[in-house]
Amino acid sequence: MKYVYPAIFYADEDKIGVTFPDLPGCHTFGDDRAEALLMAQDAAEMWLWYSENNNHPIPPPSNAIKLNDGETLTYIVADTDEYRRATDTKAIKKTLSIPSWLNYEAEKANAPFSQILQQGLKEYLGISGLSIFNKSFNEMDIRYNKSHDESMLQVHEKKPKYGK
């Protein structure tokens, strides 16, 4: 589902703070305006995604927002369907074919097939370790990722016995 919500941006010490008047408890910040915009989108998507998943009421966006001095209003687009796809860490089964000699060598070395395939796909697609959370990484160059579960962020780097 796509939503558009007003967000209030304000100076907060050396950061740019962001709050959503219609989404209780939804706040974030960035080092600069660009980062604050990205963080605002992520915060709104996370808040709305959580509400959808838990059948919590989703408030309508306000039409009129009163701003204090130093505050600016920006509308943020939040796509919970895209957020759900980007953060879904559920494993899916894939069937593939490899030469029998390669299978033999890999099994002999106790190679973690799934992990190696994931690392290879990330390398092939030009996706760095943490950028799996959003396909717009390639479009925006940078997306600051926050994890709901720190284990999602662990990237295991192990030198292969075979190959490069």
MIMILUM-637108 format. One line per 10 residues: number of its first residue (from 1); their letters; for each residue x, y, z of N, C-alpha, C. Coordinates in steps of 0.001 Angstrom, whole numbers, plus 500000, padded with zeros to 6 digits. Layout:
% residues N
NUM = A = X/Y/Z/X/Y/Z/X/Y/Z | ...
***
This chain:
% residues 164
1 = MKYVYPAIFY = 500845/498835/500000/500000/500000/500000/500900/501241/500000 | 500483/502238/499281/501247/503495/499261/500519/504548/500084 | 501315/505288/500833/500802/506346/501692/501623/507612/501442 | 501021/508757/501752/501746/510029/501748/501404/510725/503059 | 502444/511020/503844/502258/511666/505137/503129/512908/505248 | 502599/513929/505931/503420/515117/506185/504454/514826/507269 | 505642/515350/507043/506729/515207/508010/507272/516597/508328 | 507551/516823/509578/508116/518104/510009/509617/517926/510215 | 510387/518751/509532/511852/518749/509640/512257/519949/510485 | 513235/519730/511374/513671/520797/512271/515140/520576/512640
11 = ADEDKIGVTF = 515814/521659/513023/517205/521561/513463/517227/520974/514870 | 518119/519993/515063/518260/519340/516360/519746/519199/516626 | 520302/520196/517319/521749/520305/517520/522418/520308/516151 | 523286/519330/515864/523964/519326/514559/523301/518354/513588 | 522067/517955/513853/521328/517008/513013/520049/517672/512492 | 519394/516972/511589/518079/517378/511116/517081/516361/511674 | 516218/516809/512559/515213/515936/513147/513980/515872/512261 | 513271/514752/512345/512046/514567/511569/511008/513925/512481 | 509799/514446/512423/508693/513847/513158/507460/513819/512268 | 506633/512824/512483/505383/512678/511741/504235/512950/512708
21 = PDLPGCHTFG = 503555/514074/512562/502487/514408/513503/501351/513375/513520 | 501128/512677/512438/500023/511722/512347/500402/510301/512756 | 501683/510039/512918/502151/508690/513246/502811/508733/514629 | 502058/508457/515684/502588/508587/517054/503882/507794/517257 | 504879/508487/517796/506156/507846/518103/507068/507679/516907 | 506667/508168/515755/507492/508016/514548/508385/509237/514399 | 509652/509068/514764/510646/510142/514726/511944/509567/514173 | 512720/510416/513554/514042/510000/513086/514892/511251/512907 | 516089/511086/512384/516962/512229/512132/517983/511834/511073 | 518681/512838/510572/519768/512608/509633/520852/513643/509844
31 = DDRAEALLMA = 522031/513361/509328/523143/514305/509455/522927/515539/508587 | 522194/515375/507493/521876/516489/506598/520482/516253/506036 | 520013/517167/505209/518636/517081/504696/518433/515820/503843 | 519388/515479/503011/519243/514294/502156/519111/513031/503001 | 519975/512896/503991/519901/511715/504850/518602/511717/505650 | 518175/512886/506118/516936/512979/506887/515735/512552/506038 | 515735/512911/504749/514657/512484/503859/514612/510965/503716 | 515764/510359/503520/515824/508904/503400/515397/508219/504696 | 515862/508751/505803/515510/508181/507100/514017/508350/507380 | 513453/509481/506950/512026/509727/507149/511201/508704/506373
41 = QDAAEMWLWY = 511582/508442/505143/510856/507448/504351/510927/506085/505041 | 512099/505703/505471/512275/504409/506131/511469/504336/507429 | 511485/505399/508220/510753/505407/509491/509247/505298/509255 | 508736/506047/508279/507304/505985/507985/506914/504603/507464 | 507723/504054/506565/507430/502722/506036/507437/501678/507144 | 508405/501767/508042/508492/500813/509142/507272/500941/510061 | 506885/502170/510403/505751/502414/511285/504471/501868/510648 | 504248/502181/509388/503035/501751/508691/503021/500241/508464 | 504172/499681/508108/504306/498229/507918/503936/497501/509203 | 504483/497969/510324/504198/497361/511617/502700/497442/511920
51 = SENNNHPIPP = 502104/498593/511672/500678/498768/511940/499829/497849/511066 | 500181/497734/509796/499453/496819/508905/499564/495375/509408 | 500764/494960/509730/501007/493580/510150/500314/493221/511464 | 500067/494203/512298/499472/493950/513607/498033/494454/513709 | 497452/494749/512563/496057/495216/512496/495784/496422/513390 | 496766/497306/513509/496568/498547/514248/495948/499573/513304 | 495151/500464/513837/494543/501484/512968/495614/502408/512384 | 495420/502762/511141/496346/503683/510471/495619/505010/510305 | 496141/506053/510954/495443/507343/510907/495546/507986/509525 | 494536/508757/509167/494621/509478/507894/495636/510617/508020
61 = PSNAIKLNDG = 496259/510999/506920/497200/512125/506981/496464/513442/507205 | 497080/514310/507955/496508/515632/508217/496533/516487/506969 | 495539/517357/506871/495506/518307/505749/496195/519612/506101 | 496127/519999/507352/496721/521263/507783/497642/520997/508967 | 498866/521432/508837/499865/521262/509895/500369/522649/510289 | 500351/522929/511575/500883/524200/512071/502363/524009/512370 | 503184/524867/511811/504635/524779/512008/505111/525841/512976 | 506131/525494/513742/506808/526458/514607/507964/527073/513831 | 508547/528125/514383/509699/528757/513745/510813/527733/513538 | 511431/527750/512386/512546/526854/512095/512124/525486/511589
71 = ETLTYIVADT = 510847/525227/511496/510369/523936/510998/509940/524057/509542 | 510122/522981/508800/509642/522931/507421/508812/521660/507255 | 507876/521731/506334/506985/520603/506084/507345/519968/504748 | 507450/518660/504753/507715/517889/503536/506802/516678/503557 | 506302/516314/502400/505467/515106/502316/506340/513926/501924 | 506157/512834/502637/506952/511624/502449/506056/510521/501898 | 506521/509879/500825/505821/508734/500250/506361/507476/500922 | 505454/506649/501424/505828/505401/502073/505114/504258/501361 | 505876/503292/500888/505331/502137/500173/505578/500891/501020 | 504550/500436/501722/504730/499289/502621/504892/497976/501856
81 = DEYRRATDTK = 504364/497894/500662/504573/496673/499866/506047/496538/499488 | 506644/497634/499060/508068/497627/498712/508914/497385/499959 | 508538/498021/501062/509274/497830/502315/509226/496365/502742 | 508059/495759/502621/507887/494351/502997/508787/493462/502133 | 508804/493698/500829/509666/492909/499940/511143/493117/500264 | 511505/494360/500545/512917/494692/500776/513446/494152/502100 | 512581/493981/503084/513042/493542/504405/512702/492091/504712 | 512056/491422/503791/511672/490025/504026/512911/489143/503986 | 513247/488548/505105/514439/487700/505176/514089/486220/505145 | 512824/485934/504843/512394/484531/504769/513187/483826/503668
91 = AIKKTLSIPS = 513721/482684/503992/514484/481918/503006/513519/481187/502071 | 513879/481159/500794/513100/480398/499828/513999/479340/499213 | 513414/478256/498813/514181/477148/498252/514327/477341/496752 | 515546/477188/496254/515839/477260/494826/516517/475966/494420 | 516138/475462/493276/516784/474277/492742/517748/474729/491660 | 518962/474223/491708/519946/474602/490705/520795/473395/490335 | 521539/473539/489270/522401/472452/488793/523849/472908/488773 | 524727/472033/489273/526163/472276/489197/526816/470969/488755 | 528009/471061/488185/528690/469826/487775/528962/468924/488981 | 528905/467618/488769/529075/466681/489877/530446/466807/490535
101 = WLNYEAEKAN = 531515/467068/489745/532839/467202/490335/532884/468394/491292 | 532156/469490/490943/532129/470679/491793/531343/470388/493073 | 530244/469674/492947/529465/469271/494107/530307/468412/495047 | 531057/467475/494474/531910/466585/495267/532939/467397/496059 | 533637/468305/495368/534664/469129/496034/534049/470016/497112 | 532897/470575/496813/532244/471467/497776/531788/470695/499009 | 531197/469541/498810/530762/468735/499951/531949/468262/500780 | 533034/467899/500104/534249/467465/500798/534794/468595/501682 | 534637/469823/501219/535133/470986/501962/534085/471536/502942 | 532956/470831/503065/531854/471313/503914/531449/472746/503560
111 = APFSQILQQG = 531381/473020/502273/531033/474361/501799/529591/474704/502162 | 529367/475907/502682/527998/476343/502977/527332/476832/501677 | 526679/475918/500974/526133/476214/499646/525265/477470/499627 | 524329/477545/500537/523386/478662/500537/524102/479996/500738 | 525019/480031/501684/525760/481262/501965/526601/481674/500768 | 527253/480713/500136/528093/481014/498974/527239/481537/497821 | 526081/480926/497606/525186/481394/496550/524717/482810/496844 | 524350/483088/498084/523910/484438/498445/525025/485453/498220 | 526240/485135/498669/527365/486049/498478/527647/486261/496994 | 527612/485176/496225/527845/485285/494786/526794/486120/494091
121 = LKEYLGISGL = 525540/485947/494463/524470/486754/493865/524621/488229/494229 | 524957/488505/495483/525166/489897/495892/526306/490528/495098 | 527394/489785/494932/528534/490293/494163/528131/490520/492709 | 527447/489569/492127/527010/489663/490725/526087/490859/490514 | 525198/491108/491491/524232/492199/491391/524792/493536/491874 | 526016/493515/492412/526616/494755/492907/525952/495249/494179 | 525494/494318/495003/524824/494677/496253/525789/494432/497389 | 526053/495486/498174/526949/495315/499315/526201/494639/500446 | 526900/494251/501474/526343/493468/502572/525043/493972/503151 | 524914/495284/503420/523717/495779/504083/522663/496287/503120
131 = SIFNKSFNEM = 522998/496442/501854/522057/497050/500933/520938/496134/500491 | 520887/494935/501025/519810/494015/500665/518455/494524/501101 | 518414/495534/501965/517145/495966/502502/516324/496827/501565 | 516903/497363/500505/516105/498228/499651/516649/498254/498247 | 515807/497956/497275/516261/497922/495895/516616/499307/495389 | 516126/500364/496040/516428/501703/495584/517849/502116/495914 | 518636/501233/496534/520049/501499/496766/520731/501933/495492 | 520528/501182/494427/521185/501500/493171/520678/502816/492610 | 519425/503163/492867/518861/504403/492361/519357/505604/493152 | 519525/505456/494469/519861/506592/495311/521299/506604/495791
141 = DIRYNKSHDE = 522054/505603/495489/523430/505443/495935/523552/505071/497399 | 522737/505630/498233/522905/505367/499652/521557/505245/500322 | 521444/504342/501200/520225/504186/502003/520697/503724/503369 | 520369/504442/504387/520832/504081/505708/519888/503041/506279 | 520438/501907/506612/519642/500781/507058/519623/500689/508565 | 518432/500486/509049/518251/500230/510467/517607/498866/510558 | 518063/498092/511474/517550/496737/511582/516558/496627/512715 | 515509/495857/512483/514580/495518/513548/515193/494368/514339 | 516087/493647/513728/516707/492483/514336/518175/492505/513921 | 519064/492791/514850/520477/492947/514522/521052/491740/513789
151 = SMLQVHEKKP = 520476/490561/513994/521008/489382/513319/520837/489481/511818 | 519883/490305/511349/519693/490478/509911/520900/491183/509293 | 521658/491917/510097/522759/492707/509576/524089/491976/509560 | 524128/490797/510133/525399/490095/510196/525779/489561/508825 | 526978/489921/508400/527505/489432/507132/528719/488588/507469 | 528707/487360/507038/529799/486452/507341/530784/486469/506189 | 531999/486867/506476/533026/486858/505462/534016/485748/505809 | 534149/484806/504920/535014/483668/505148/535826/483454/503877 | 537101/483318/504035/537938/483092/502861/537674/481702/502303 | 537358/481628/501009/537087/480320/500435/538353/479485/500320
161 = KYGK = 538193/478160/500443/539322/477257/500259/539672/477135/498788 | 538659/477287/497954/538856/477107/496508/538477/478409/495821 | 539030/478629/494683/538724/479835/493923/539579/480987/494346 | 539086/482184/494112/539832/483414/494391/540061/483608/495850
***
